[in-house]
Amino acid sequence: MSPLLDYTSFCQIVEEQLEVTMQQPVTGGERLRDDLQLDSMRLLQLLVHLELEHGYVLVDEQLAQLPQMTVDQLLQSLAQKEVV
């Protein structure tokens, strides 16, 4: 199991796996869709990568909220729902 994700790790995953260049440092309050411009396809790619490579899974109730989540909300949700 990977250690909990921090902002640096999250940004690295987004930049490498989703080929998205972060224009500014992530502070945690950025919304995934509105501020980071992660569309539905990129969010799906992010979830698949986090599950397959890091063992993180979001519960079904959180999936619908994903586009409106902030980076902090996503990282907190992942920390609570780690797969062992």
Wavefront OBJ file of the C-alpha trace (Angstrom):
o trace
v 0.000 0.000 0.000
v 1.280 3.418 -0.930
v 1.510 6.056 1.764
v -1.212 8.688 1.826
v -1.107 11.069 -1.090
v 0.086 14.607 -0.520
v -0.196 17.583 -2.867
v 3.137 16.871 -4.515
v 2.236 13.238 -5.228
v -1.217 14.216 -6.461
v 0.242 16.809 -8.848
v 2.814 14.332 -10.104
v 0.088 11.780 -10.872
v -2.054 14.377 -12.645
v 0.839 15.651 -14.714
v 2.311 12.254 -15.622
v -0.803 10.100 -15.998
v -3.283 12.659 -17.311
v -0.799 14.829 -19.183
v -2.130 17.962 -17.501
v 0.302 20.757 -16.701
v -0.359 22.454 -13.394
v -0.171 26.201 -13.928
v 0.063 27.056 -10.224
v 0.966 25.188 -7.045
v -1.919 23.184 -5.595
v -3.139 24.481 -2.244
v -5.971 21.983 -1.752
v -8.933 24.255 -2.349
v -8.978 23.761 -6.118
v -12.037 22.010 -7.573
v -11.114 19.080 -9.768
v -13.308 20.060 -12.723
v -13.603 23.831 -12.487
v -10.125 24.810 -11.339
v -7.924 21.956 -12.556
v -9.939 21.434 -15.753
v -10.209 17.662 -15.274
v -13.059 16.538 -17.513
v -15.006 13.299 -17.013
v -12.524 11.207 -18.992
v -9.539 12.508 -17.046
v -11.336 11.977 -13.736
v -12.021 8.384 -14.751
v -8.370 7.905 -15.718
v -7.334 9.360 -12.361
v -9.623 6.987 -10.459
v -8.412 3.948 -12.396
v -4.776 4.885 -11.807
v -5.336 5.525 -8.094
v -7.070 2.175 -7.701
v -4.725 0.017 -9.776
v -1.411 1.603 -8.840
v -2.046 2.833 -5.307
v -4.960 0.743 -3.997
v -7.300 3.682 -3.361
v -11.040 3.400 -4.000
v -13.881 5.890 -3.617
v -17.220 4.633 -2.374
v -20.118 4.858 -4.831
v -21.739 7.785 -3.014
v -18.613 9.876 -3.557
v -18.283 9.178 -7.270
v -21.150 11.515 -8.177
v -19.535 14.276 -6.111
v -16.099 13.812 -7.662
v -16.231 16.609 -10.282
v -17.151 19.173 -7.618
v -14.661 17.903 -5.030
v -11.648 19.942 -4.061
v -8.210 18.372 -4.007
v -8.389 18.285 -0.198
v -11.774 16.537 -0.253
v -10.497 13.918 -2.697
v -7.342 13.214 -0.700
v -9.329 12.973 2.551
v -11.836 10.606 0.938
v -9.043 8.405 -0.365
v -7.366 8.345 3.054
v -10.581 7.102 4.672
v -11.268 4.380 2.115
v -7.937 2.651 1.599
v -8.026 -0.900 0.315
v -5.846 -3.367 2.207
l 1 2 3 4 5 6 7 8 9 10 11 12 13 14 15 16 17 18 19 20 21 22 23 24 25 26 27 28 29 30 31 32 33 34 35 36 37 38 39 40 41 42 43 44 45 46 47 48 49 50 51 52 53 54 55 56 57 58 59 60 61 62 63 64 65 66 67 68 69 70 71 72 73 74 75 76 77 78 79 80 81 82 83 84
